[in-house]
């Protein structure tokens, strides 16, 4: 009887993990689908670099609302409804962005990106809380694989984007296909997410532990948050600007620019799926430090090199460096006997602000100077994170078998 019960629990966790991986893949496919078409969208809108920064600012506005609302919503309703609603916004935004591109209406594209940011900001914070909960239940790493699915999604979306770009396929029809497939995947997997994760169980007439000990006073958590912010900014910069940097400032055609972005996405995917093995050998802090330095080096080389082949190769360093920072730092944030969900939400919020809000701001720097020059900002932040990583060292011995230092 006990063995049968264990088998049922194991199957339930497996379904939970599979569903979460698919739901994490959907935003990856979606974001790379419109990113690979940004040169075509830009040309259709007749927008300058600064105007594209303004268009992407819609993403920032929506993301800020989604990110900041996610923690309180999860605390009140649990992760499942926040994930379902957020992912639905992500896939439906593809229709709006495609329509705006087809009609050459800049505010409509901006609005579509706002919906995208709202959905992704809310759902991914909630999914990180789910992923950290799975790690706590199983004592085994999962966040790296989960984020690896996001990166795999960007590879799939980028590969499709390269093909559609090469044949000059309609942006609107392309994004409509992505939306339809995403909705089907959402409805077929959401049911496997259990209800109740992340709900606040603190009575309303008692002070919460968060109020008793504000998270922003935790030096270690702030250090983790900055690392998440830095490497999420490095990843988000590529997701928003890499094809345009390669097309406008390194002289690639649109298809090759999309292929360079696909190379970045593939590097991210390889890094995340191989990360568990590397962390098992070197420990999280050493891997985090190496990740930050690799990302900084890749950003610097893409910024300063004039040779197309060398700049394209540097994207591999950029992708490998950015790949492990987010999931490893979130895993560190969850290493707590108390307030684990709140700590993960705090660190995830900083990360997604950097990922979704920071890169559009670089567009204004790119308009004033150049996009390649703007890359020096995330490079400097990544270097700063590398020096702060020792602060994230836990003061107590970690119980999880995958947490080596």
N, C-alpha and C positions, 0 to 999 in steps of 0.2 A: 504493500500500500504506500509506504513512504517513498519507495523508488518511483512509483507511478506519479506521486505528487511532485517529486523533484523533476521528473520528465516534463510534466505539464508546466511547471514554473519555468524550466529552461526553454520550452517552446514559446511561452508567452514573452519572455525576454528577447528571444531571437526575432519574433514577429515585431516587437517594439523597436528593436534596433534597426531592422530592415526598413520599417515604415519611416523611421526618423531619418535614415540615410536617403531614402527616396525624396522625402520632403525637403531635405537640405540640398539635394541635387537640383530641384526645380528652380530656385533663385539663381543658381550658378548658370544653368542653361539660359535663363531669361536675361541675366545681365550681360553675358557674352554675346547673346544674339543681337542686342541693340548696340553694344560697344563696337562689334565688328562692322556695323553699318553706319557708325558715326560719320565717316567721311561722306557717304552718300546722303545721310540726313543733313549734314552741314551744307553740302552743295545744294540740296533741294530747298533748304531754308534760305540759302544765300547769306549765311551768317559768318561773321568774323570770329577770330579766336575769343575775343572778349564777349561777343554775343553768345557763343557756345558756352562760355563760363556762366552767363546769365541763365541760359536754358538749363544747364546742369544745377543751377542754384535752386530750381524747383525740386530737384532730388534732395538737396540739403534741407529745404524747408519741411518736406514730407518726412524725411528721415528723422529730423529732430523731434517732431511730434510723436512718431512711432516709437523711437528709442526711449524717450522720456516717459511715455505712457505705458510702455511694456511692463516695467517692474510693478507699478501699482495695479495694473490689470491682472497680471499673473497672481499677485498676492490676493486679489479679490475673487477671481474666477478660475484660477488654475491655468496651466500652460495650454491645454488642448484647444479651447476656443480662441485663444490669442494666436496660436499657430495656424489654425484653420482659416481664420479671418485674414490674417496677414498674408499667407501664401495665396489666398484668393485674390487679394489686392494686387499682388505681384504679377500673377498671370493675366489678370484683366487689364493691367496697365499696358501690356504689350499691344492690345487692341487700340488704346488711345494714342500711344506713341506712333504706331503705324499709320493711324488715320491722320494725325497731325502732319506726319511726313508726306503723306500722299497729297494733302491739301495745301502743303507749304504754309502751315499756320504755326508760327513759333510759340504762341501762348498755349496751344493745344499740346504740343510736344512737352513743353515745360510742365503743364498740368499732369500729363501722363507720367513723367518722371517723378513728380510729387507723390502720385499714388503709389508708384513703385517704391520710393523711399519709405513711405508710410508703412507699407506692407512688409518690406524687408526688415526695416528697423524693429518693428514690433515682433515679427515671427522669429527672427534669428536670436534675439535675446532670450525668448521663451524656449527655443530649441536648445540653446546652450545650457539652460537650467535643466532641461530634460536629460541632456547628455551627461552633465555632471552627476545627476541622480543615478543614471545607469552605472557610471564608474563607481559611485559609492556603494551600490547594491552588489556589484560583481567583483569589486577589487581589481578590475582589469582596465587597461586603457581603452577608451572609445572615442574621445573627442577628436583625436588626430584622424581617425578613420572617418568620422562624421564630417569634419572639415575637408577631408580628402574627397568626399562625395561632392561637396560644393565645387572643389577644383575640377573634379572629373566632369561635372556639369558644364563648367566654363570651357573645358576642352571640347565637349560635344557641341556646345553652342557655337564655339569659335570655328570648329571644323565645318559645320553647316554654313556659318557665315562666310567662310572663305569660298565655298562652292557657290553660294547664292551671289556673292559679290562678283565672282569671275564670270558668271553668265548674265550679270546685270538683272537679277531677279527682283521683282517688286518688293520694296521694304515692307509695305503694308501687308502684302500676302504672306511674306516670310514671318513677320511677327504674329500674324493671325494663326498660322500653323503652330507656332510655339505656344501661344495661348491655349489653343484647343488641347494639345497634348498635355500641357501643364495642369489644366482643369481635370482631365481624366485621371492623371496620376494623383492629384490631391484627393479626389473623392474616393479613390480605391485604397488609399493608405491611411487616411486620417482616423478611421475607425480603430486602428491598432494602437493608437496613442491612449494610454490610460487617463482617466479623469482624476483630478485632484492634486497633481504634482504642483508644488510651488504655492499652494494655498496657505495663507497666513492662519496659523492656529493660535495666535496670541489673543486672549480675550480683550475686547475693546475697552474694558474698564481698568486694564493693567498696562503699565508702560512697556513697550516692546524692547527687546534687546538691542534693536537698532537705535532706538531713542536713548537707551541707557549708555550705550557705547557707540557713538557715531562712527560710521565706517571711514569717514575722511580723516579721522584721527589715527587710523592704523597705518603706520609708516610702511610696513611691508606691503599692505594692500595697495597703497598709493604707488609704490614702486612697480608692483605687478601691473597696475592700471596704466602707468606710463609706457611700459614695455608693450602691452597690448595696443595702446594708442599708436606707438611708433611703427610697429610692424603692420598694423592694419592700415595706416596711412600709406606705407610703401605698397601694399597690395592694392588698395583702392586707387592710388595714383595710376597704376598700370591699367586697371579696369576702366578708368574714365578717359585716359589720355594717350595710352601707348600707340594705338593705331594712328592717331593724328600726329604724334611726334614722329613716327616712322615715315608717314606720308609727307608731311609738311616740312619737316626739318632734317630728315635723313634721306629724302629723295626717293623713297620706295613708291611703287604704284599701290593702288588700293588693295589689290589681292595679296601682294607681298606684305603690306602693312598688317593685314588681318592674319597672315601666316606667322608673323613675328609675335603677335599677340597670342596666337594659338600655342606657340613655343613657350611663352611665359606661362600660360595656363597648364601646359603639360609638365613643365618644371615644378610648378606648385603641386600638382597631383602626385608626381613621383616623390617629392619631398615628404608629403603628408602620409602616403602609404608606406614609405620606408622609414618614417620617423620613429616608430615604436622600437624597431631593432636598434637604431642608432642611439636612442635615449637609454635603452637597456645597457649599452656599453659605456657611454660617456656620462650619463646623468642629464637631468633637465637643464640645470644652470649652465653647464658647458655648451650644450646644444643651443640654448637660447642666445648665449653670447656670440657663438659662431654664426647663428642665423642673422642677428642684427648686423654683424660686420659684413657678411656676404651681401645682404640687402643694400647696405651703404655703398659697398664697392660697385655693385651692379648699377645702382643709380648714378654714381659718379662717372662710370665709364660711358653709359648711354648719354650722359650730359655733355662730356668733353670730347669724346672720340669723333673723328670725322669720317673714318672708314666704315662703310655700311656693314660689311661682314663682321667686323669687330664689335660694332654697336649691337648688331643682332645677337652675337654670341654672348655679350654682356647681359642680355635679358635673361639668360639661363641662370646666371649668378643672382640676379635680382629675384627671380621666381623661387629658386631654392632657398634663398635667405628669408624671404617673406613667408614661406610655406608653414613653418612650424611655430612661429612666434605667437600667433593668436591662440591655437588650441593648447599649447603648452602653458601659456600664461593663464588661460582660463582654468586649466587643470590645477595649477598652483593656487589660484584664488579659491577653488572649491575645497582645498585641504584645510578644513576647519570642523571642529566638533559642533560648533554653533553657528547659526546664520549662514550656512553654506549657500543656500539659494540667493540670499541677499548679497553675499560677496560676489558670487558669479554674475548676478545681475549688474552690480556696480562696475565690475571689470568689463563685462560685455558692453555696457552702455558707453564707456569711454572708447572701447574699440570700435564700435559701430558709428559713433560720432566721427571718429577719425576716418573710418572707411568710407562713409557715405557723405559726410559734410566737408571734410578737409580737402579732397581732390578738386571739387568745383571751385573752391577759393583759389586754387593754384591757377585756374584759368585767367583770373584777373592779373596775376603776376605774369603769366604767359603773354597776355595781351600787351602789358607794359614793357616787358623785356623779351623773353622767348620761353617756350615751353621747356626747352632743354635747360635753360637757366633756372626755371622754377623747380626742376628736379633736385636742385641743391638743398631745398628746404627739407623734403622728407629724408634726404641723405644725412643732413645734420641731426635731425631728430633720431634717426636710427643709431647714429654714433653715440648720442646722449644715452639712449636706452642701453647700449652695450655696457656703458660705465655704471649704470644704475642696477643692473641685473643682480649683483651681489646682495643688494638690499632685500631681494625677494627670497633669500635663504630662510627656510623655516627655523624657528628657534627650538622646535621640538622634533624628535625623530618621527618621520612619517610612517604610518602603518601600511600604506598601500604597497603592494609588491612591485608595482611599476615605477614607484617614485624613488629613484636613486639620485644621489648628488655627488 
